Amino acid sequence: TQISGATSNSYTPSTTTLGTVYYYVAVTGCNTVASNTATVTIAASKTAGTVTGSSPLCIGSTATYTSNGDTGGMWSSSDPGVATVDAASGVVTAIAQGTTNIVYTITGTCITQATASSTLTVNTRPTSTITGSTTTTCSGAPAILTINFTGTAPFRYAINAGSVVTTSSNPETVTVRPTSTTKYYVSSLSDANCTAIAADRMDTATVTLSDNINPMITCGPAQTG
């Protein structure tokens, strides 16, 4: 098809339509002479789109980050010490407390590369230690336990799989009245950001009853309440 107005020794083709077009010069007169063919391919410019994913995450947890841009790109983390990311799948693993950028990078014919990123914050899990007097006591008599937390208040915890208690006190003191020798432990724990795993709350405190084994200690009737 003849291009209207294309009569000079140079021509700039349109780039608005995707596809491949073959151009040649035809000199008309007594005889039409055609030049060799020049191929021009118009390809779409790839984009990295917008990156989305869960933030914040707790240490040890994972999340999949996605982009609504073109497929075929690679994922990376600006600080792998805080969080790593699988280059192909976008699965992020939280490693340590801090902040990092999860980056999606794509290359294409029309661009060197395009990038998009999203900021990820990683929080530490809370921990607890529980202590109490190992001094023997009488059945039903009060004994004091102390729980120390790390993390961000408020803390929600349970002792020996009992009722969940919410507190902002740190340390937290708890009064127990055992009727037999009892080992106490924090059975569940979370803070404002994360939930602890078993390894974060392994300490125990044991309250041992005397029950008049020591003749110098006299125990009255068991107390309730």
Buried (B, 14 or more C-beta within 10 A) or exposed (E): EEEEEEEEEEEEEEEEEEEEEEBEEEEEEEEEEEEEEEEEEBEEEBBBBEBBBBBBBBBBBBBEBBBEBBEEBBBBBBBEEBBBBBEEEBBBBBBEBBBBBBBBBBEBEEEEEBBBBBEBBBBBBBBBBBBBBEEBBBBBBEBEBBBEBBBEBBBBBBBEEEEEEEBEEBBBEBEBBBBEBBEBBBBBBBBEBBBBEEEBBEBBBEBBBBBEEEEEEEBEEEEEE
